[in-house]
Amino acid sequence: MKIGVLGAGRMAEALVPGWVRAGHEVLIGGRTPAKAEDLAQRVGAKAGSLREAAGFGDAVLLAVLLAGLEETLVAAGGPEGTLTGKTIIDCGNAVDLSDYSQITFGGGTSMAEEVARLAPGAHVVKAFNQAHGDVWKMRPLSFDGRPFTVPIAGDEEGKAVARTLITDLGAEPLDAGDLTQARHLEAMAIIVIRLLMSGYDPLSVFAFTGPGRTEQATPSR
């Protein structure tokens, strides 16, 4: 699969190496070209502009902070239709960095739903937003020997792509519903973010278990 990445920060650095190892082709675009080029060289990907990354990928990872969301998608051509028909994996959270409280858009929606507004026709999926970037760098991606579970919310076509990218990292997808459920996934993430900022270990996470599993996970605290 070809994967375009919009953003060259912590989450891109954490997720892209696993996809490269799985055999996917990745092109990273960033608002700062030199940063995108540096990251691409370090993780075995290609580098280009945001618009090039949008056009390159069958799937697109959107890995930007809330403050840069609209600027990034406009530069990538989202409102013009460059992302129509593509799956966008949004790993961000609507969080106010001044006090780490949640921001909701008009009508109480989510960052992922704002992505869908700015990239009409795209298949938007919320995923990878529940843990610090250091968690996604873990190899294997597991706790107590069990694969990490990744909640996803979005439309069905997009979720099929997200499942592939999650399992390629050695994790397990957990279907949390349609895109409106991204509001609740982002709210859960705010709790983790606030705990991390108060001094909790970056590897602290919500631990999910699949059907029929009764073992208690013991993530780092």
GIVEN-V159844 format. One record per pair of residues at least 12 apart in sequence whose C-alpha atoms are under 10 Angstrom apart, sorted by the first residue. I is the first residue (numbers start at 1). J is the second residue. D is the distance in Angstrom with one decimal. If there is no record, write none. Layout:
BEGIN
I & J & D
I & J & D
END
This chain:
BEGIN
1 & 19 & 9.3
1 & 22 & 9.7
1 & 23 & 7.9
1 & 24 & 5.1
1 & 25 & 6.4
1 & 26 & 8.5
1 & 57 & 7.8
1 & 58 & 6.6
1 & 59 & 7.7
1 & 161 & 9.5
1 & 164 & 9.7
1 & 165 & 9.3
2 & 19 & 9.9
2 & 23 & 9.5
2 & 24 & 5.9
2 & 25 & 4.8
2 & 26 & 5.9
2 & 27 & 8.0
2 & 53 & 9.8
2 & 55 & 10.0
2 & 56 & 6.7
2 & 57 & 4.7
2 & 58 & 5.3
2 & 59 & 6.6
2 & 60 & 8.6
3 & 16 & 9.0
3 & 19 & 8.7
3 & 20 & 9.6
3 & 24 & 7.0
3 & 25 & 6.1
3 & 26 & 4.7
3 & 27 & 6.4
3 & 28 & 8.5
3 & 45 & 9.8
3 & 53 & 7.9
3 & 54 & 8.8
3 & 55 & 9.7
3 & 56 & 7.0
3 & 57 & 4.2
3 & 58 & 5.9
3 & 59 & 5.0
3 & 60 & 5.5
3 & 61 & 7.2
3 & 87 & 9.7
3 & 88 & 9.8
3 & 165 & 9.8
4 & 16 & 10.0
4 & 25 & 8.5
4 & 26 & 5.8
4 & 27 & 5.0
4 & 28 & 6.0
4 & 29 & 7.5
4 & 45 & 9.9
4 & 46 & 9.5
4 & 47 & 9.5
4 & 48 & 9.6
4 & 50 & 8.7
4 & 51 & 9.5
4 & 52 & 8.1
4 & 53 & 4.5
4 & 54 & 5.8
4 & 55 & 7.6
4 & 56 & 5.7
4 & 57 & 4.2
4 & 58 & 7.5
4 & 59 & 6.3
4 & 60 & 4.6
4 & 61 & 6.3
4 & 62 & 8.6
4 & 88 & 9.3
5 & 26 & 7.2
5 & 27 & 6.1
5 & 28 & 4.6
5 & 29 & 5.9
5 & 30 & 8.1
5 & 36 & 9.5
5 & 47 & 9.2
5 & 48 & 9.7
5 & 49 & 9.9
5 & 50 & 8.0
5 & 52 & 9.6
5 & 53 & 5.9
5 & 54 & 7.5
5 & 56 & 9.2
5 & 57 & 7.9
5 & 59 & 8.6
5 & 60 & 5.5
5 & 61 & 4.7
5 & 62 & 6.1
5 & 63 & 7.2
5 & 64 & 9.9
5 & 88 & 9.5
5 & 89 & 9.4
6 & 27 & 8.9
6 & 28 & 6.4
6 & 29 & 5.2
6 & 30 & 5.9
6 & 31 & 8.4
6 & 36 & 9.4
6 & 48 & 9.9
6 & 49 & 8.8
6 & 50 & 6.0
6 & 51 & 8.8
6 & 52 & 9.6
6 & 53 & 6.6
6 & 54 & 7.4
6 & 60 & 7.2
6 & 61 & 6.1
6 & 62 & 4.9
6 & 63 & 5.9
6 & 64 & 7.2
6 & 69 & 9.7
6 & 72 & 7.2
6 & 73 & 8.3
6 & 75 & 9.9
6 & 76 & 8.0
6 & 88 & 9.8
6 & 90 & 9.9
7 & 28 & 7.0
7 & 29 & 6.0
7 & 30 & 4.7
7 & 31 & 7.1
7 & 32 & 8.8
7 & 35 & 9.3
7 & 36 & 7.5
7 & 50 & 8.0
7 & 53 & 9.6
7 & 61 & 8.2
7 & 62 & 6.6
7 & 63 & 5.0
7 & 64 & 5.5
7 & 65 & 9.0
7 & 68 & 9.4
7 & 69 & 9.8
7 & 72 & 8.1
8 & 28 & 6.8
8 & 29 & 6.9
8 & 30 & 5.5
8 & 31 & 8.2
8 & 32 & 8.2
8 & 33 & 9.0
8 & 34 & 9.7
8 & 35 & 6.5
8 & 36 & 5.3
8 & 37 & 8.8
8 & 38 & 9.0
8 & 39 & 6.6
8 & 40 & 8.5
8 & 47 & 9.8
8 & 62 & 9.7
8 & 63 & 7.4
8 & 64 & 8.1
9 & 30 & 8.6
9 & 35 & 8.4
9 & 36 & 8.5
9 & 39 & 8.4
9 & 63 & 7.2
9 & 64 & 7.4
9 & 65 & 9.2
9 & 133 & 9.6
10 & 39 & 10.0
10 & 63 & 8.3
10 & 64 & 9.2
10 & 132 & 9.0
10 & 133 & 6.0
10 & 134 & 8.5
10 & 136 & 9.9
10 & 137 & 10.0
11 & 61 & 9.5
11 & 62 & 9.3
11 & 63 & 6.1
11 & 64 & 8.3
11 & 91 & 7.8
11 & 92 & 8.9
11 & 128 & 8.7
11 & 129 & 9.3
11 & 131 & 10.0
11 & 132 & 8.3
11 & 133 & 5.4
11 & 134 & 8.7
11 & 135 & 10.0
11 & 136 & 7.9
11 & 137 & 9.1
12 & 28 & 8.3
12 & 36 & 9.8
12 & 39 & 8.5
12 & 40 & 9.7
12 & 43 & 9.7
12 & 61 & 7.9
12 & 62 & 8.6
12 & 63 & 6.2
12 & 64 & 8.9
12 & 91 & 9.6
12 & 133 & 8.7
12 & 136 & 9.9
13 & 39 & 6.9
13 & 40 & 8.8
13 & 42 & 8.8
13 & 43 & 7.4
13 & 63 & 9.7
13 & 133 & 8.3
13 & 134 & 9.8
13 & 136 & 9.3
13 & 137 & 8.4
14 & 43 & 9.4
14 & 132 & 9.5
14 & 133 & 5.9
14 & 134 & 7.0
14 & 135 & 8.3
14 & 136 & 5.5
14 & 137 & 5.0
14 & 138 & 8.7
15 & 43 & 9.7
15 & 61 & 9.3
15 & 63 & 9.8
15 & 128 & 9.0
15 & 133 & 8.3
15 & 134 & 9.9
15 & 135 & 9.9
15 & 136 & 6.2
15 & 137 & 7.0
15 & 138 & 10.0
15 & 165 & 9.6
15 & 166 & 9.7
15 & 169 & 8.1
16 & 28 & 9.1
16 & 39 & 9.7
16 & 40 & 9.1
16 & 43 & 6.9
16 & 44 & 8.7
16 & 45 & 8.0
16 & 61 & 9.2
16 & 136 & 9.8
16 & 137 & 9.6
16 & 169 & 9.6
17 & 40 & 9.6
17 & 42 & 8.9
17 & 43 & 5.4
17 & 44 & 7.3
17 & 45 & 8.4
17 & 137 & 8.6
17 & 169 & 9.2
18 & 43 & 9.1
18 & 136 & 9.1
18 & 137 & 8.4
18 & 138 & 9.9
18 & 139 & 9.0
18 & 165 & 9.2
18 & 166 & 9.7
18 & 168 & 7.3
18 & 169 & 5.6
18 & 170 & 8.9
19 & 43 & 9.8
19 & 45 & 9.8
19 & 165 & 7.2
19 & 166 & 9.2
19 & 168 & 6.7
19 & 169 & 6.8
20 & 43 & 7.7
20 & 44 & 6.8
20 & 45 & 7.2
20 & 168 & 9.8
20 & 169 & 10.0
21 & 43 & 9.5
21 & 44 & 8.9
21 & 168 & 8.9
21 & 169 & 9.0
22 & 165 & 9.1
22 & 167 & 9.9
22 & 168 & 6.2
22 & 169 & 7.8
23 & 168 & 9.3
24 & 45 & 9.4
24 & 165 & 9.4
24 & 168 & 9.6
25 & 44 & 9.1
25 & 45 & 7.0
25 & 46 & 8.2
25 & 56 & 9.4
25 & 57 & 8.5
26 & 40 & 8.6
26 & 43 & 9.5
26 & 44 & 8.2
26 & 45 & 5.1
26 & 46 & 6.2
26 & 47 & 8.4
26 & 53 & 8.6
26 & 56 & 8.4
26 & 57 & 7.6
26 & 59 & 9.7
26 & 60 & 9.4
26 & 61 & 9.9
27 & 40 & 7.5
27 & 44 & 9.5
27 & 45 & 5.7
27 & 46 & 4.5
27 & 47 & 5.2
27 & 48 & 6.7
27 & 49 & 9.1
27 & 50 & 9.5
27 & 52 & 8.1
27 & 53 & 5.7
27 & 54 & 9.0
27 & 55 & 9.8
27 & 56 & 7.0
27 & 57 & 7.6
27 & 60 & 9.5
28 & 40 & 6.4
28 & 45 & 7.0
28 & 46 & 6.1
28 & 47 & 4.8
28 & 48 & 6.1
28 & 49 & 7.7
28 & 50 & 7.7
28 & 52 & 8.7
28 & 53 & 6.0
28 & 54 & 9.4
28 & 56 & 9.6
28 & 57 & 9.8
28 & 60 & 9.7
28 & 61 & 9.3
29 & 46 & 8.8
29 & 47 & 5.9
29 & 48 & 5.0
29 & 49 & 4.7
29 & 50 & 4.4
29 & 51 & 7.6
29 & 52 & 7.1
29 & 53 & 5.4
29 & 54 & 8.3
29 & 72 & 9.6
29 & 76 & 8.9
30 & 47 & 8.5
30 & 48 & 7.7
30 & 49 & 6.4
30 & 50 & 5.8
30 & 51 & 9.5
30 & 53 & 8.8
30 & 63 & 9.6
30 & 64 & 9.3
30 & 72 & 8.1
30 & 75 & 9.8
30 & 76 & 9.7
31 & 49 & 7.7
31 & 50 & 7.0
31 & 64 & 9.9
31 & 68 & 9.1
31 & 71 & 8.8
31 & 72 & 7.1
31 & 75 & 8.4
31 & 76 & 9.8
32 & 49 & 8.9
32 & 50 & 9.6
33 & 47 & 8.0
33 & 48 & 7.3
33 & 49 & 6.9
33 & 50 & 9.0
34 & 47 & 9.2
34 & 48 & 9.8
35 & 47 & 9.4
36 & 48 & 7.4
36 & 49 & 8.6
36 & 50 & 9.7
37 & 49 & 9.8
49 & 75 & 8.7
49 & 76 & 8.0
50 & 72 & 7.3
50 & 73 & 8.2
50 & 74 & 9.3
50 & 75 & 6.3
50 & 76 & 4.8
50 & 77 & 8.4
51 & 72 & 9.2
51 & 73 & 8.8
51 & 74 & 9.0
51 & 75 & 6.4
51 & 76 & 3.9
51 & 77 & 6.1
51 & 78 & 8.7
51 & 82 & 7.9
51 & 83 & 9.5
52 & 76 & 7.5
52 & 77 & 9.6
52 & 82 & 9.7
53 & 76 & 7.6
54 & 73 & 9.0
54 & 75 & 9.6
54 & 76 & 5.9
54 & 77 & 7.7
54 & 78 & 8.1
54 & 82 & 6.5
54 & 83 & 6.3
54 & 84 & 9.9
54 & 86 & 8.9
54 & 88 & 9.5
55 & 76 & 8.4
55 & 77 & 9.1
55 & 82 & 6.4
55 & 83 & 7.3
55 & 84 & 10.0
55 & 86 & 9.3
57 & 83 & 9.1
57 & 86 & 7.7
57 & 87 & 8.8
57 & 88 & 9.5
58 & 83 & 9.3
58 & 85 & 8.7
58 & 86 & 5.8
58 & 87 & 6.9
58 & 88 & 9.1
58 & 161 & 9.1
59 & 83 & 9.2
59 & 85 & 9.5
59 & 86 & 5.8
59 & 87 & 4.8
59 & 88 & 6.0
59 & 89 & 7.5
59 & 122 & 9.9
59 & 123 & 9.3
59 & 124 & 10.0
59 & 158 & 8.7
59 & 161 & 7.4
59 & 162 & 8.6
59 & 165 & 9.3
60 & 83 & 8.4
60 & 86 & 7.2
60 & 87 & 6.1
60 & 88 & 4.7
60 & 89 & 6.1
60 & 90 & 8.5
60 & 122 & 9.9
60 & 123 & 10.0
60 & 124 & 9.5
61 & 87 & 8.5
61 & 88 & 5.8
61 & 89 & 4.8
61 & 90 & 6.3
61 & 91 & 7.6
61 & 125 & 9.8
61 & 127 & 9.7
61 & 162 & 10.0
62 & 88 & 6.6
62 & 89 & 5.9
62 & 90 & 4.9
62 & 91 & 6.5
62 & 92 & 7.7
62 & 112 & 9.8
62 & 115 & 9.0
62 & 124 & 9.9
62 & 126 & 9.8
63 & 89 & 8.4
63 & 90 & 6.6
63 & 91 & 5.9
63 & 92 & 6.3
63 & 93 & 9.9
63 & 128 & 9.9
63 & 129 & 9.8
64 & 90 & 8.6
64 & 91 & 8.0
64 & 92 & 6.4
64 & 93 & 9.2
65 & 91 & 9.3
65 & 92 & 6.3
65 & 93 & 7.4
65 & 94 & 8.2
65 & 95 & 8.5
65 & 96 & 9.9
65 & 97 & 9.4
65 & 111 & 9.8
66 & 92 & 7.1
66 & 93 & 6.8
66 & 94 & 5.8
66 & 95 & 7.0
66 & 96 & 8.2
66 & 97 & 9.2
66 & 103 & 9.3
66 & 111 & 7.4
67 & 94 & 9.0
67 & 95 & 9.3
67 & 96 & 8.9
67 & 97 & 9.3
69 & 92 & 9.2
69 & 111 & 8.5
69 & 114 & 8.8
69 & 115 & 7.8
69 & 118 & 9.2
70 & 114 & 8.7
70 & 115 & 8.2
70 & 118 & 7.3
70 & 119 & 9.9
73 & 115 & 7.9
73 & 118 & 6.7
73 & 119 & 7.2
74 & 118 & 7.6
74 & 119 & 8.7
76 & 119 & 9.4
77 & 118 & 9.2
77 & 119 & 8.1
78 & 115 & 8.9
78 & 116 & 9.2
78 & 117 & 9.2
78 & 118 & 6.0
78 & 119 & 4.3
78 & 120 & 7.1
78 & 121 & 9.2
78 & 122 & 8.7
79 & 115 & 9.9
79 & 116 & 9.7
79 & 117 & 8.2
79 & 118 & 5.3
79 & 119 & 5.2
79 & 120 & 6.5
79 & 121 & 9.6
80 & 118 & 9.0
80 & 119 & 7.8
80 & 120 & 8.4
81 & 118 & 9.3
81 & 119 & 6.6
81 & 120 & 6.6
81 & 121 & 7.3
81 & 122 & 8.5
82 & 119 & 7.9
82 & 120 & 9.2
82 & 121 & 9.3
82 & 122 & 9.0
83 & 118 & 9.7
83 & 119 & 6.1
83 & 120 & 7.6
83 & 121 & 7.1
83 & 122 & 5.6
83 & 123 & 8.8
84 & 119 & 7.0
84 & 120 & 6.3
84 & 121 & 4.4
84 & 122 & 4.6
84 & 123 & 7.9
85 & 119 & 9.8
85 & 120 & 8.9
85 & 121 & 5.8
85 & 122 & 5.0
85 & 123 & 6.5
85 & 124 & 9.8
85 & 157 & 9.5
85 & 158 & 9.3
86 & 119 & 9.7
86 & 121 & 7.9
86 & 122 & 5.2
86 & 123 & 5.9
86 & 124 & 8.3
86 & 157 & 9.4
86 & 158 & 7.9
86 & 161 & 9.7
87 & 121 & 9.5
87 & 122 & 5.9
87 & 123 & 4.5
87 & 124 & 5.8
87 & 125 & 7.3
87 & 154 & 9.8
87 & 155 & 9.5
87 & 157 & 7.8
87 & 158 & 5.1
87 & 159 & 8.3
87 & 160 & 9.3
87 & 161 & 7.0
87 & 162 & 8.1
88 & 112 & 9.3
88 & 115 & 8.5
88 & 116 & 8.8
88 & 119 & 9.0
88 & 122 & 6.7
88 & 123 & 6.0
88 & 124 & 4.7
88 & 125 & 6.1
88 & 126 & 8.4
88 & 127 & 9.9
88 & 154 & 9.8
88 & 158 & 7.4
88 & 159 & 9.8
88 & 161 & 9.3
88 & 162 & 8.9
89 & 112 & 8.8
89 & 115 & 9.8
89 & 123 & 8.5
89 & 124 & 6.1
89 & 125 & 5.0
89 & 126 & 5.9
89 & 127 & 6.3
89 & 128 & 8.4
89 & 152 & 9.4
89 & 153 & 9.9
89 & 154 & 9.3
89 & 158 & 8.2
89 & 159 & 9.1
89 & 161 & 9.0
89 & 162 & 7.1
89 & 165 & 9.6
90 & 111 & 8.2
90 & 112 & 6.2
90 & 113 & 9.7
90 & 115 & 7.8
90 & 116 & 9.9
90 & 124 & 7.1
90 & 125 & 6.1
90 & 126 & 4.9
90 & 127 & 6.1
90 & 128 & 7.8
90 & 129 & 7.8
90 & 152 & 9.9
90 & 153 & 10.0
90 & 154 & 10.0
90 & 182 & 9.7
91 & 111 & 9.4
91 & 112 & 8.5
91 & 125 & 8.6
91 & 126 & 6.1
91 & 127 & 5.3
91 & 128 & 5.0
91 & 129 & 4.6
91 & 130 & 8.4
91 & 131 & 9.7
91 & 152 & 9.9
91 & 186 & 9.5
92 & 110 & 9.9
92 & 111 & 7.2
92 & 112 & 7.9
92 & 126 & 8.1
92 & 127 & 8.4
92 & 128 & 8.0
92 & 129 & 5.7
92 & 130 & 9.1
92 & 186 & 8.1
92 & 189 & 9.5
93 & 110 & 8.0
93 & 111 & 6.2
93 & 112 & 8.2
93 & 126 & 9.3
93 & 129 & 6.6
93 & 130 & 8.9
93 & 182 & 9.3
93 & 183 & 9.2
93 & 185 & 8.8
93 & 186 & 5.5
93 & 187 & 8.3
93 & 188 & 9.8
93 & 189 & 7.3
93 & 190 & 7.7
93 & 193 & 9.7
94 & 109 & 9.6
94 & 110 & 6.7
94 & 111 & 5.4
94 & 112 & 8.8
94 & 114 & 9.9
94 & 183 & 9.1
94 & 186 & 6.9
94 & 187 & 8.5
94 & 189 & 9.4
94 & 190 & 8.4
95 & 111 & 9.2
95 & 186 & 8.6
95 & 187 & 9.2
95 & 189 & 9.3
95 & 190 & 7.1
95 & 193 & 9.0
96 & 190 & 9.7
99 & 194 & 8.7
99 & 197 & 9.7
100 & 190 & 7.2
100 & 191 & 9.2
100 & 193 & 7.1
100 & 194 & 6.2
100 & 195 & 10.0
100 & 197 & 8.3
101 & 187 & 9.3
101 & 190 & 6.8
101 & 191 & 8.9
101 & 193 & 9.0
101 & 194 & 7.9
102 & 186 & 8.2
102 & 187 & 7.0
102 & 189 & 9.4
102 & 190 & 6.4
102 & 191 & 9.4
103 & 186 & 9.7
103 & 187 & 9.4
103 & 190 & 9.8
104 & 183 & 8.3
104 & 186 & 9.7
104 & 187 & 9.6
108 & 180 & 10.0
108 & 183 & 7.9
109 & 179 & 9.7
109 & 180 & 7.3
109 & 181 & 9.4
109 & 182 & 8.3
109 & 183 & 6.0
109 & 184 & 9.6
110 & 126 & 9.7
110 & 179 & 8.8
110 & 180 & 7.7
110 & 181 & 8.7
110 & 182 & 6.2
110 & 183 & 4.8
110 & 184 & 8.5
110 & 185 & 9.2
110 & 186 & 7.3
110 & 187 & 9.1
111 & 126 & 8.9
111 & 182 & 8.0
111 & 183 & 7.8
111 & 186 & 8.1
112 & 124 & 6.9
112 & 125 & 7.2
112 & 126 & 6.1
112 & 127 & 9.5
112 & 153 & 9.2
112 & 154 & 8.7
112 & 179 & 7.3
112 & 180 & 8.6
112 & 181 & 9.7
112 & 182 & 6.5
112 & 183 & 8.0
112 & 186 & 9.0
113 & 125 & 9.2
113 & 126 & 9.1
113 & 154 & 9.3
113 & 179 & 6.8
113 & 180 & 7.3
113 & 181 & 9.8
113 & 182 & 7.7
113 & 183 & 8.4
116 & 179 & 9.2
122 & 155 & 9.7
122 & 157 & 10.0
122 & 158 & 8.5
123 & 154 & 7.4
123 & 155 & 6.3
123 & 156 & 8.3
123 & 157 & 6.7
123 & 158 & 4.9
123 & 159 & 8.3
123 & 161 & 9.6
123 & 179 & 9.6
124 & 153 & 8.5
124 & 154 & 5.8
124 & 155 & 6.9
124 & 156 & 9.6
124 & 157 & 9.2
124 & 158 & 6.2
124 & 159 & 8.4
124 & 162 & 9.7
124 & 178 & 9.8
124 & 179 & 7.4
125 & 152 & 6.6
125 & 153 & 5.5
125 & 154 & 4.3
125 & 155 & 6.9
125 & 156 & 9.0
125 & 157 & 9.4
125 & 158 & 6.0
125 & 159 & 6.4
125 & 160 & 9.8
125 & 161 & 9.2
125 & 162 & 7.3
125 & 178 & 8.5
125 & 179 & 6.8
125 & 182 & 8.2
126 & 150 & 10.0
126 & 151 & 8.2
126 & 152 & 5.5
126 & 153 & 5.2
126 & 154 & 6.3
126 & 155 & 9.8
126 & 158 & 9.7
126 & 159 & 9.0
126 & 162 & 9.0
126 & 176 & 9.6
126 & 178 & 9.4
126 & 179 & 7.3
126 & 180 & 9.8
126 & 181 & 8.8
126 & 182 & 5.9
126 & 183 & 9.4
126 & 185 & 8.0
126 & 186 & 8.7
127 & 150 & 6.8
127 & 151 & 6.3
127 & 152 & 4.9
127 & 153 & 7.0
127 & 154 & 9.0
127 & 159 & 9.4
127 & 162 & 7.7
127 & 163 & 9.8
127 & 166 & 8.9
127 & 173 & 9.0
127 & 174 & 9.7
127 & 176 & 10.0
127 & 182 & 8.7
127 & 185 & 8.6
127 & 186 & 9.7
128 & 149 & 9.8
128 & 150 & 6.5
128 & 151 & 7.6
128 & 152 & 7.9
128 & 162 & 9.9
128 & 166 & 8.8
128 & 173 & 10.0
128 & 185 & 9.9
128 & 189 & 9.9
129 & 150 & 8.8
129 & 151 & 8.7
129 & 152 & 9.2
129 & 182 & 9.7
129 & 185 & 7.6
129 & 186 & 7.1
129 & 188 & 9.3
129 & 189 & 6.6
129 & 190 & 9.6
130 & 150 & 7.9
130 & 151 & 8.0
130 & 185 & 7.3
130 & 186 & 7.7
130 & 187 & 9.6
130 & 188 & 7.3
130 & 189 & 5.0
130 & 190 & 8.6
130 & 191 & 9.5
130 & 192 & 7.4
130 & 193 & 8.8
130 & 204 & 10.0
130 & 205 & 7.1
130 & 206 & 7.4
131 & 150 & 9.5
131 & 189 & 7.3
131 & 192 & 7.3
131 & 193 & 8.2
131 & 196 & 9.8
131 & 202 & 8.0
131 & 203 & 7.5
131 & 204 & 7.5
131 & 205 & 5.8
131 & 206 & 8.0
132 & 189 & 9.5
132 & 192 & 8.5
132 & 193 & 8.0
132 & 196 & 8.5
132 & 201 & 9.6
132 & 202 & 5.9
132 & 203 & 6.8
132 & 204 & 8.1
132 & 205 & 8.2
133 & 202 & 8.2
133 & 203 & 8.9
134 & 202 & 6.7
134 & 203 & 6.7
135 & 148 & 9.4
135 & 202 & 7.3
135 & 203 & 5.5
135 & 204 & 8.4
135 & 205 & 8.4
136 & 148 & 9.4
136 & 169 & 8.7
136 & 171 & 9.7
136 & 203 & 9.3
137 & 169 & 9.7
138 & 169 & 9.7
138 & 203 & 9.4
139 & 169 & 8.7
139 & 170 & 8.5
140 & 169 & 8.3
140 & 170 & 6.9
140 & 171 & 8.7
141 & 169 & 7.1
141 & 170 & 6.0
141 & 171 & 6.2
141 & 172 & 9.7
142 & 170 & 8.0
142 & 171 & 7.3
142 & 172 & 9.8
142 & 217 & 9.9
142 & 219 & 9.2
143 & 203 & 10.0
143 & 207 & 8.7
143 & 217 & 6.7
143 & 218 & 6.8
143 & 219 & 6.0
143 & 220 & 8.5
144 & 215 & 9.9
144 & 216 & 9.2
144 & 217 & 6.6
144 & 218 & 6.6
144 & 219 & 7.7
144 & 220 & 10.0
145 & 217 & 9.4
146 & 170 & 9.9
146 & 171 & 8.9
146 & 172 & 9.6
146 & 209 & 9.0
146 & 215 & 9.9
146 & 217 & 8.3
147 & 167 & 9.4
147 & 169 & 9.6
147 & 170 & 6.5
147 & 171 & 5.0
147 & 172 & 6.3
147 & 173 & 9.9
147 & 208 & 9.9
147 & 209 & 9.4
148 & 166 & 9.7
148 & 167 & 9.9
148 & 169 & 9.6
148 & 170 & 7.8
148 & 171 & 5.0
148 & 172 & 6.2
148 & 173 & 8.7
148 & 205 & 9.8
148 & 206 & 9.9
148 & 207 & 7.8
148 & 208 & 7.8
148 & 209 & 8.7
148 & 217 & 9.9
149 & 166 & 8.9
149 & 167 & 9.7
149 & 170 & 9.5
149 & 171 & 5.8
149 & 172 & 4.7
149 & 173 & 5.7
149 & 174 & 6.3
149 & 206 & 9.3
149 & 207 & 7.6
149 & 208 & 6.0
149 & 209 & 7.3
149 & 210 & 8.1
150 & 162 & 9.9
150 & 163 & 9.2
150 & 166 & 7.4
150 & 167 & 9.5
150 & 171 & 6.9
150 & 172 & 6.0
150 & 173 & 4.8
150 & 174 & 5.6
150 & 175 & 8.5
150 & 176 & 9.5
150 & 206 & 9.9
150 & 207 & 9.6
150 & 208 & 8.3
151 & 163 & 10.0
151 & 166 & 9.9
151 & 172 & 8.6
151 & 173 & 5.9
151 & 174 & 4.5
151 & 175 & 5.9
151 & 176 & 5.9
151 & 177 & 9.2
151 & 182 & 9.6
151 & 185 & 7.8
151 & 208 & 8.8
152 & 166 & 9.8
152 & 173 & 6.8
152 & 174 & 6.0
152 & 175 & 5.3
152 & 176 & 5.5
152 & 177 & 7.3
152 & 178 & 8.6
152 & 179 & 8.8
152 & 181 & 8.7
152 & 182 & 7.9
152 & 185 & 8.3
153 & 174 & 8.8
153 & 175 & 6.4
153 & 176 & 5.2
153 & 177 & 5.0
153 & 178 & 5.1
153 & 179 & 5.1
153 & 180 & 7.6
153 & 181 & 5.9
153 & 182 & 5.7
153 & 183 & 9.3
153 & 184 & 9.6
153 & 185 & 8.1
154 & 175 & 8.8
154 & 176 & 8.4
154 & 177 & 6.6
154 & 178 & 4.4
154 & 179 & 4.0
154 & 180 & 7.6
154 & 181 & 7.8
154 & 182 & 7.6
155 & 177 & 8.2
155 & 178 & 5.7
155 & 179 & 6.4
155 & 180 & 9.8
156 & 175 & 9.8
156 & 177 & 9.1
156 & 178 & 7.9
156 & 179 & 9.8
159 & 173 & 9.1
159 & 175 & 8.2
159 & 177 & 9.7
159 & 178 & 9.4
160 & 173 & 10.0
163 & 175 & 9.2
172 & 209 & 9.9
172 & 210 & 9.1
173 & 210 & 9.8
174 & 208 & 8.8
174 & 209 & 9.4
174 & 210 & 8.2
188 & 206 & 8.6
189 & 205 & 9.1
189 & 206 & 8.8
191 & 205 & 9.9
191 & 206 & 9.7
192 & 204 & 7.6
192 & 205 & 6.9
192 & 206 & 7.9
193 & 205 & 9.8
196 & 221 & 9.9
199 & 221 & 9.8
200 & 220 & 9.2
200 & 221 & 6.3
201 & 219 & 9.8
201 & 220 & 6.8
201 & 221 & 5.2
202 & 220 & 8.3
202 & 221 & 8.0
203 & 219 & 7.1
203 & 220 & 5.6
203 & 221 & 6.8
204 & 218 & 9.6
204 & 219 & 6.2
204 & 220 & 5.5
204 & 221 & 5.2
205 & 218 & 9.8
205 & 219 & 6.8
205 & 220 & 8.1
205 & 221 & 8.4
206 & 219 & 8.4
207 & 219 & 7.2
END
